[in-house]
Amino acid sequence: MKVWIPHKAGIPLLGDLPDSVLVEVADDPAALPSAPDGVQFWLPTFLDQTPMHHLVTELPDLRVVQLPSAGADAWLDRLPAGVTLCDARGVHDSATAEWVVAGILSRLRAIPSFVRAQDQGIWANDRFAPTDELAGRRVLIVGAGSIGSALAARLAPFEVELTLVARTARPAEGVHGVDELPRLLPAADIVVLLVPLTAQTRGMVDARFLTLMRDGAMLVNAARGPVADPAALLAELSTGRISAVLDVTEPEPLPTGHPLWHLPNVLITPHVGAQVHGLLPRTYRLVAAQLRRFLAGEPLHNQVADGY
């Protein structure tokens, strides 16, 4: 059988495999390493590589698509019958949680303003009023999966009040259901989005959701751009009533000249929350474990059902 992966550096990270397994690097749809026959296990390309979604119908022996991403939205409804889709739950927990903490602190402590002053060579402490702080803030995490749990663990030492929300309530764990958001949103100082993009979450951050947020609150989107209705988001942020930290947007990439770029209450990064040096080793550790389970005929971890 053949295994396709998108990085040459991933081959040694997979460790020793049976002689019957041939690992090939498929990172360019215009220059495939071999004929598609025999490919049973496939790790597609990453966000910063050429997309190869269309190949899924050209791999007649495909049995497993192991995604490198925590979200599976780009692959839903694309796979033929008999192909198992698995996401990379757990791989991006630390990096994405760190990005959220960094974004929140940057906005609260006015770091972007100080960076602009540094660019001008200005010692600007006389320009700025005292900044906000994270201690004592009420943080609402919408998406209580593995990344949400990792974020909660990292935020707890900052002396914040944490509330977690999942698709359905988990009372034994103190996790609320999404149906409680209308009650929870007005009390939150910071709202963090960590939900997958599904039919249920697309556009969930609409005008009503944003209106329910308190004056001065911060929205942090580390999920997917379409989770927030783009027109509603721009309209609310343009008033200056709330602020935002966005690693994802709709559309994406955000076009040059888009109004979001120029709002002083918005901090934007180009979908880099998980882009850290440890990403490849962690991804290929998961792939190696999944591949060995597949070869042994054992059930795979992180199988995607209903978009999760």
Phi, psi and omega per residue, in radians:
M1 nan 2.743 3.125
K2 -1.967 2.554 3.063
V3 -2.139 2.210 3.093
W4 -1.840 2.289 3.082
I5 -2.284 2.819 -3.034
P6 -1.705 0.098 -3.117
H7 -2.414 2.299 3.026
K8 -1.068 -0.625 3.141
A9 -1.131 -0.273 -3.136
G10 -1.357 -0.347 -3.077
I11 -1.041 -0.946 3.121
P12 -1.151 -0.428 -3.130
L13 -1.248 -0.292 3.119
L14 -1.383 -0.289 -3.141
G15 1.333 -2.914 -3.117
D16 -1.307 2.305 3.106
L17 -2.205 2.779 3.107
P18 -1.012 2.668 -3.141
D19 -1.072 -0.376 -3.115
S20 -1.343 -0.119 -3.102
V21 -1.823 2.118 3.098
L22 -1.873 2.074 3.129
V23 -1.721 2.197 -3.139
E24 -2.212 2.660 -3.137
V25 -1.652 2.022 3.101
A26 -2.074 1.663 -3.103
D27 -2.144 0.067 -3.107
D28 -2.519 2.001 -3.103
P29 -1.102 -0.327 3.124
A30 -1.559 -0.096 -3.103
A31 -2.516 1.189 -3.119
L32 -1.233 2.590 -3.046
P33 -1.243 -0.405 -3.134
S34 -2.891 3.139 3.064
A35 -1.101 2.625 -3.072
P36 -1.215 -0.272 -3.135
D37 -1.064 2.392 3.058
G38 1.621 -0.156 3.112
V39 -1.351 1.964 -3.127
Q40 -1.871 -0.459 -3.070
F41 -2.251 2.188 -3.003
W42 -2.343 2.164 2.944
L43 -1.780 1.865 -3.091
P44 -1.218 3.100 -3.133
T45 -1.193 2.765 3.141
F46 -1.477 3.072 -3.066
L47 -1.010 -0.617 -3.075
D48 -1.582 0.173 3.117
Q49 -1.982 2.952 -3.132
T50 -1.112 2.189 -3.141
P51 -1.082 2.532 -3.107
M52 -2.312 0.480 -3.069
H53 -0.980 -0.665 -3.020
H54 -1.111 -0.337 -3.096
L55 -1.228 -0.260 -3.027
V56 -1.052 -0.517 3.134
T57 -1.502 -0.088 -3.104
E58 -1.834 0.103 3.140
L59 -1.904 1.609 -2.970
P60 -1.161 -0.410 -3.074
D61 -1.826 0.163 -3.048
L62 -1.088 2.345 3.102
R63 -2.148 -0.499 -3.079
V64 -2.412 2.291 2.913
V65 -1.966 1.943 3.106
Q66 -1.750 1.915 -3.097
L67 -1.341 2.592 3.016
P68 -1.512 -0.041 -3.055
S69 -1.887 2.735 3.055
A70 -1.316 -0.526 3.111
G71 -1.610 2.526 -3.113
A72 -2.019 0.196 -2.987
D73 -1.032 -0.604 -3.092
A74 -1.237 -0.216 -3.052
W75 -1.983 -0.121 -3.113
L76 -1.110 2.397 3.108
D77 1.173 0.252 3.113
R78 -1.774 -0.347 -2.958
L79 -1.558 2.440 3.054
P80 -1.170 2.837 3.082
A81 -1.047 2.483 3.105
G82 1.606 -0.056 3.125
V83 -1.812 2.211 -3.139
T84 -1.575 2.284 3.113
L85 -1.845 2.218 3.123
C86 -2.195 2.446 3.079
D87 -1.736 -3.113 -3.060
A88 -1.834 0.746 3.109
R89 -0.888 2.268 3.120
G90 1.713 -0.494 -3.079
V91 -1.188 -0.649 -3.006
H92 -1.770 0.125 -3.021
D93 -1.011 -0.979 -3.026
S94 -1.158 -0.792 -3.075
A95 -1.139 -0.797 -3.118
T96 -1.185 -0.695 3.101
A97 -1.091 -0.710 3.094
E98 -1.093 -0.720 3.134
W99 -1.071 -0.749 -3.136
V100 -1.073 -0.812 3.131
V101 -1.069 -0.758 3.136
A102 -1.086 -0.741 -3.139
G103 -1.138 -0.759 3.132
I104 -1.080 -0.850 -3.120
L105 -1.117 -0.662 3.139
S106 -1.086 -0.763 3.126
R107 -1.195 -0.802 -3.075
L108 -1.133 -0.668 -3.073
R109 -1.661 0.211 3.032
A110 1.037 0.578 -3.129
I111 -1.038 -0.735 3.120
P112 -0.980 -0.670 3.133
S113 -1.146 -0.676 3.124
F114 -1.223 -0.589 3.084
V115 -1.136 -0.730 3.100
R116 -1.092 -0.693 3.105
A117 -1.140 -0.686 3.109
Q118 -1.091 -0.699 3.114
D119 -1.019 -0.504 3.135
Q120 -1.633 -0.030 -3.125
G121 1.204 0.634 -3.060
I122 -1.982 2.228 2.989
W123 -1.434 1.798 -2.808
A124 -1.870 0.390 -3.068
N125 -1.160 -0.318 3.116
D126 -1.474 -0.122 -3.137
R127 -1.545 -0.407 -2.904
F128 -1.933 2.425 2.987
A129 -1.305 2.908 3.058
P130 -0.942 2.494 -3.099
T131 -1.481 2.994 2.999
D132 -1.348 3.051 3.110
E133 -2.461 2.814 -3.108
L134 -1.445 -0.576 -3.123
A135 -0.976 2.321 3.112
G136 1.492 -0.051 -3.124
R137 -1.379 2.652 3.069
R138 -1.756 2.013 -3.040
V139 -1.914 2.190 3.112
L140 -1.881 2.025 -3.141
I141 -1.767 1.963 -3.141
V142 -1.683 1.738 -3.040
G143 2.208 1.580 -3.024
A144 -1.760 0.765 3.051
G145 -1.520 -2.663 -3.064
S146 -1.202 -0.652 3.107
I147 -1.218 -0.718 3.106
G148 -1.055 -0.707 3.101
S149 -1.156 -0.704 3.109
A150 -1.115 -0.689 3.109
L151 -1.145 -0.769 3.136
A152 -1.020 -0.713 3.134
A153 -1.123 -0.617 -3.115
R154 -1.387 -0.496 -3.138
L155 -1.440 -0.471 -3.060
A156 -0.923 -0.741 -3.140
P157 -1.158 -0.205 3.140
F158 -1.458 0.141 3.091
E159 1.099 0.774 3.106
V160 -1.799 2.885 3.025
E161 -1.777 2.018 -3.017
L162 -1.775 2.393 3.000
T163 -2.312 2.235 -3.134
L164 -1.935 2.492 -3.121
V165 -2.236 2.354 3.086
A166 -2.180 3.075 3.131
R167 -0.978 -0.740 3.044
T168 -2.257 2.631 -3.095
A169 -1.152 2.564 3.025
R170 -2.235 1.381 -3.012
P171 -0.961 -0.628 -3.115
A172 -1.119 -0.437 3.138
E173 -1.766 0.011 -3.113
G174 1.304 0.375 -3.113
V175 -1.739 2.275 -3.123
H176 -1.548 2.844 3.070
G177 -1.634 2.774 -3.114
V178 -1.086 -0.402 3.118
D179 -1.162 -0.228 3.121
E180 -1.602 -0.021 -3.086
L181 -0.995 -0.735 3.133
P182 -0.974 -0.530 3.112
R183 -1.454 -0.568 -3.025
L184 -1.492 -0.573 -3.046
L185 -1.037 -0.775 -3.084
P186 -1.114 -0.308 -3.109
A187 -1.647 -0.117 -3.020
A188 -1.606 2.396 3.012
D189 -1.491 -0.561 -3.109
I190 -2.359 2.248 3.124
V191 -2.050 2.071 -3.102
V192 -1.900 2.225 3.137
L193 -1.718 2.107 3.126
L194 -2.375 0.522 -3.112
V195 -1.554 2.668 2.998
P196 -1.259 2.786 3.072
L197 -1.510 1.972 3.104
T198 -2.337 3.101 3.085
A199 -1.048 -0.536 -3.113
Q200 -1.388 -0.541 -3.069
T201 -1.681 -0.261 3.121
R202 -1.081 2.105 3.135
G203 1.298 0.239 -3.105
M204 -1.115 -0.519 3.062
V205 -1.534 1.494 -3.102
D206 -1.867 -2.976 -3.095
A207 -1.037 -0.695 -3.140
R208 -1.148 -0.775 3.115
F209 -0.979 -0.842 -3.092
L210 -1.190 -0.649 3.117
T211 -1.123 -0.553 3.141
L212 -1.265 -0.330 3.106
M213 -1.218 2.478 -3.072
R214 -1.243 2.742 3.070
D215 -1.023 2.322 3.127
G216 1.480 0.000 -3.133
A217 -1.263 2.845 -3.129
M218 -2.094 2.335 3.050
L219 -1.838 2.247 3.123
V220 -2.079 2.055 -3.134
N221 -1.906 1.833 3.033
A222 -1.999 0.360 -3.094
A223 -1.720 -1.772 3.060
R224 -2.441 2.595 -3.096
G225 -0.960 -0.829 -3.082
P226 -1.184 -0.106 3.028
V227 -1.072 -0.531 3.085
A228 -1.819 2.272 3.059
D229 -1.092 2.065 -2.994
P230 -1.103 -0.674 3.141
A231 -1.183 -0.763 3.137
A232 -1.135 -0.699 -3.128
L233 -1.127 -0.828 -3.140
L234 -1.090 -0.736 -3.127
A235 -1.077 -0.770 -3.101
E236 -1.250 -0.730 -3.137
L237 -1.184 -0.532 -3.132
S238 -1.164 -0.370 3.099
T239 -1.347 -0.345 -3.087
G240 1.394 0.070 -3.085
R241 -1.204 -0.633 3.083
I242 -2.208 2.954 3.082
S243 -2.108 3.027 -3.121
A244 -2.616 2.613 2.956
V245 -2.156 2.076 -2.985
L246 -2.172 2.128 2.969
D247 -1.734 -0.201 -3.139
V248 -2.359 2.608 -3.110
T249 -2.475 2.966 3.007
E250 -2.345 1.931 0.106
P251 -1.383 3.005 3.102
E252 -2.454 2.248 -0.007
P253 -1.108 2.645 3.111
L254 -1.246 2.166 -3.046
P255 -1.137 2.620 3.007
T256 -1.006 2.348 -3.142
G257 1.554 -0.090 3.110
H258 -1.081 2.444 -3.079
P259 -0.991 -0.517 -3.129
L260 -1.036 -0.563 -3.115
W261 -1.034 -0.509 -2.930
H262 -1.835 0.076 3.131
L263 -1.440 2.187 -3.085
P264 -1.210 -0.285 -3.139
N265 -1.678 0.261 -3.110
V266 -2.203 2.282 3.029
L267 -1.955 2.175 -3.055
I268 -2.118 2.317 2.943
T269 -2.135 2.647 -2.970
P270 -1.523 1.097 3.102
H271 0.942 0.974 -3.087
V272 -2.066 0.197 -3.061
G273 -0.959 -0.606 -3.114
A274 -1.788 0.006 -3.054
Q275 -1.465 1.515 3.128
V276 -2.271 2.891 -3.091
H277 -1.097 -0.470 -3.122
G278 -1.438 0.012 -3.052
L279 -1.109 -0.878 -3.084
L280 -1.098 -0.855 3.114
P281 -0.993 -0.742 -3.139
R282 -1.152 -0.731 3.141
T283 -1.070 -0.808 -3.077
Y284 -1.304 -0.389 2.981
R285 -1.139 -0.724 3.088
L286 -1.130 -0.810 -3.122
V287 -1.038 -0.765 3.140
A288 -1.062 -0.758 3.134
A289 -1.139 -0.747 3.135
Q290 -1.145 -0.711 -3.135
L291 -1.108 -0.722 3.118
R292 -1.163 -0.628 3.070
R293 -1.141 -0.722 3.124
F294 -1.084 -0.786 -3.131
L295 -1.124 -0.532 -3.132
A296 -1.530 -0.028 -3.130
G297 1.296 0.399 -3.123
E298 -1.652 2.692 3.112
P299 -1.071 2.472 -3.132
L300 -1.499 2.618 3.057
H301 -1.401 2.822 2.979
N302 1.079 0.539 3.107
Q303 -1.184 2.352 -3.044
V304 -1.524 2.230 3.053
A305 -2.411 2.271 -3.131
D306 1.025 0.578 3.080
G307 1.499 -0.043 -3.104
Y308 -2.023 nan nan
